[in-house]
Amino acid sequence: MNERIFVIEDDENIREIIDLALSSNGYHVTLFDNAMDALEQIANQAPELAIFDVMLPEMDGITAIKKIRESNKELPILILSAKDREIDKVNGLDKGADDYLTKPFGVLELSARVRSLLRRKVKKSNALKTQSLSIDKDTRTVKQQDNIIELTNKEYQLLLYLLENSQRVVEREELLNEIWGYDFVGESRALDVHIRALRGKLDDDGTKYIKTLRSVGYRFIESKE
């Protein structure tokens, strides 16, 4: 178990309790005392789950969750808050949280809620969606809007890998190793050829979906047209 969990909580004692509870269960926990730093990290490399307090300095948890949902619909989010009125729970869930746990809480229940949210994410993972693209991993079907895009096996694997790692730049060697295999000894131009073919089928001039970082690699960044 090595799922990454971000905990955004301004109370140091509560942060330590959550850290101990989750780390002892094998999770990789990153702690934040404010939402701004957490949002920056989530934009660069989203975790498998985020736990947000509501009352935070500078930016409250609900506002932060709304900002996350503008670009990331899949990240499981658990609100952990002392606000226990029904209206507070409804507001948190309506603004994009997947679950809501009130303080004081038991570490066993917290761990159970975390496991449940992570299981839910695994079930969803067979379908990937962006603004205009969708990939069904069960049927290997790629759609652009409502149109099915016919891809070769390598083109499909490239698109899927870039999309699943859209939070970062994927280096050329990593793509060659992952798609062609660690024992690949052919020309690295094979990657360029397949990227060019993939862009052609997606009507992408290099600014719409797949961005090139010269001499480094590629990153999936869907432009907002």
Secondary structure as GFF3:
##gff-version 3
##sequence-region A 1 225
A	DSSP	beta_strand	4	8	.	.	.	ID=ss1
A	DSSP	alpha_helix	12	23	.	.	.	ID=ss2
A	DSSP	beta_strand	28	32	.	.	.	ID=ss3
A	DSSP	alpha_helix	35	44	.	.	.	ID=ss4
A	DSSP	beta_strand	49	52	.	.	.	ID=ss5
A	DSSP	alpha_helix	61	69	.	.	.	ID=ss6
A	DSSP	beta_strand	77	81	.	.	.	ID=ss7
A	DSSP	alpha_helix	86	94	.	.	.	ID=ss8
A	DSSP	beta_strand	99	102	.	.	.	ID=ss9
A	DSSP	alpha_helix	107	124	.	.	.	ID=ss10
A	DSSP	beta_strand	127	129	.	.	.	ID=ss11
A	DSSP	beta_strand	133	136	.	.	.	ID=ss12
A	DSSP	beta_strand	141	144	.	.	.	ID=ss13
A	DSSP	beta_strand	147	148	.	.	.	ID=ss14
A	DSSP	alpha_helix	153	164	.	.	.	ID=ss15
A	DSSP	beta_strand	170	171	.	.	.	ID=ss16
A	DSSP	alpha_helix	172	175	.	.	.	ID=ss17
A	DSSP	pi_helix	176	180	.	.	.	ID=ss18
A	DSSP	alpha_helix	189	201	.	.	.	ID=ss19
A	DSSP	beta_strand	210	213	.	.	.	ID=ss20
A	DSSP	beta_strand	217	220	.	.	.	ID=ss21
###
